[in-house]
């Protein structure tokens, strides 16, 4: 005999069915830190040899941030262990596109990253002005 108990009822587990995966994901996500690169937009262009300040807003809802690491093209350049999290990158690199990544770590060793891409270009040092134009 099969009994239908209505909404939420399962014929094998009754009303005791639990979505373990959803519960696991909710537990993991609520304990993860946040990490956002501020002021720099993905695709921003800078002149070569510019001093670029990378500011990061990092927080943790159930603990503290222990460090924010700053990477350029996946190479660690700086670790900041206290808020406000910031790195002044003197971009003495060649012209091209670079990935900037910030990785926030909390007191439970959970990590979250935020990544953007910027371009460095050769600055214009002279220009041509057509005759008769100001």
C-alpha positions in Angstrom: 0.0 0.0 0.0 1.4 3.4 -1.0 0.4 6.4 1.0 0.8 9.9 -0.4 1.4 12.4 2.4 1.2 15.5 0.1 3.7 18.2 -0.5 7.2 17.4 0.7 6.4 13.7 1.3 8.6 11.0 -0.2 7.4 7.4 -0.4 10.7 6.0 0.9 11.7 8.6 3.5 8.4 10.2 4.4 8.9 13.8 5.5 12.6 13.2 6.6 14.1 13.9 3.2 17.0 16.4 3.3 18.9 18.0 0.4 22.4 17.4 1.8 24.1 19.1 -1.1 22.2 22.3 -0.7 22.9 22.3 3.0 26.6 21.7 2.4 26.8 24.5 -0.2 25.1 26.9 2.2 27.5 26.1 5.0 30.5 26.5 2.8 29.4 29.8 1.2 28.4 31.4 4.5 31.9 30.8 5.9 33.8 32.1 2.9 35.6 35.5 2.9 34.8 38.1 0.3 37.5 39.8 -1.8 36.8 42.7 -4.2 39.4 44.8 -6.1 38.4 48.4 -5.8 38.7 51.3 -8.2 40.5 49.4 -11.0 38.1 48.2 -13.7 38.7 45.2 -15.9 40.3 46.3 -19.1 41.7 49.6 -17.7 44.8 51.0 -19.6 47.8 52.6 -18.0 51.0 54.2 -19.3 54.2 52.2 -18.8 56.0 52.9 -15.5 52.8 54.1 -13.9 52.4 53.7 -10.1 49.2 51.7 -9.8 47.5 51.4 -6.4 45.6 48.2 -6.0 43.0 48.5 -3.2 41.0 45.5 -2.0 38.0 45.2 0.2 38.1 41.9 2.1 35.9 40.7 4.9 34.7 37.5 6.6 31.2 37.1 8.0 32.1 34.6 10.7 35.8 35.4 11.5 38.7 37.6 10.4 40.8 38.2 7.4 44.4 37.0 8.1 45.9 38.1 4.8 45.4 39.5 1.3 47.9 38.4 -1.3 48.5 40.4 -4.5 49.5 38.5 -7.7 50.6 39.9 -11.1 50.3 37.2 -13.8 50.0 34.6 -11.0 53.3 35.6 -9.4 53.0 36.7 -5.7 54.3 40.3 -5.3 53.0 41.3 -1.9 51.1 40.1 1.1 49.2 42.6 3.3 48.2 41.3 6.8 46.2 44.2 8.0 43.3 46.4 6.8 43.1 48.5 4.7 44.5 46.0 2.1 46.5 47.8 -0.5 49.5 47.3 -2.8 51.4 50.1 -4.7 52.6 48.4 -7.9 55.3 50.3 -9.8 54.5 48.8 -13.1 58.1 48.7 -14.5 57.0 46.0 -17.0 56.9 46.0 -20.8 53.8 46.9 -22.7 51.1 44.3 -22.7 48.2 42.8 -20.8 48.5 41.8 -17.1 46.3 39.9 -14.8 46.0 41.3 -11.3 44.7 38.9 -8.7 43.9 39.4 -5.0 43.4 36.4 -2.7 41.9 36.9 0.7 42.4 34.2 3.4 40.4 34.1 6.6 41.2 32.6 10.0 39.8 29.2 8.9 42.1 29.2 5.9 39.2 29.7 3.5 40.3 31.6 0.4 38.5 33.7 -2.2 40.0 35.4 -5.2 39.1 38.4 -7.4 40.9 38.9 -10.7 41.0 41.7 -13.3 43.0 42.3 -16.4 44.8 45.6 -17.3 46.9 46.9 -20.1 50.2 48.8 -20.0 50.9 50.9 -23.1 53.7 53.1 -24.3 52.8 56.8 -23.5 52.5 59.3 -26.3 55.5 61.6 -26.1 54.8 63.8 -29.1 52.0 64.4 -31.5 51.4 65.9 -34.9 49.3 69.0 -35.2 48.0 69.7 -38.7 48.7 73.2 -40.0 45.9 75.7 -39.3 44.6 73.8 -36.2 45.0 74.9 -32.7 
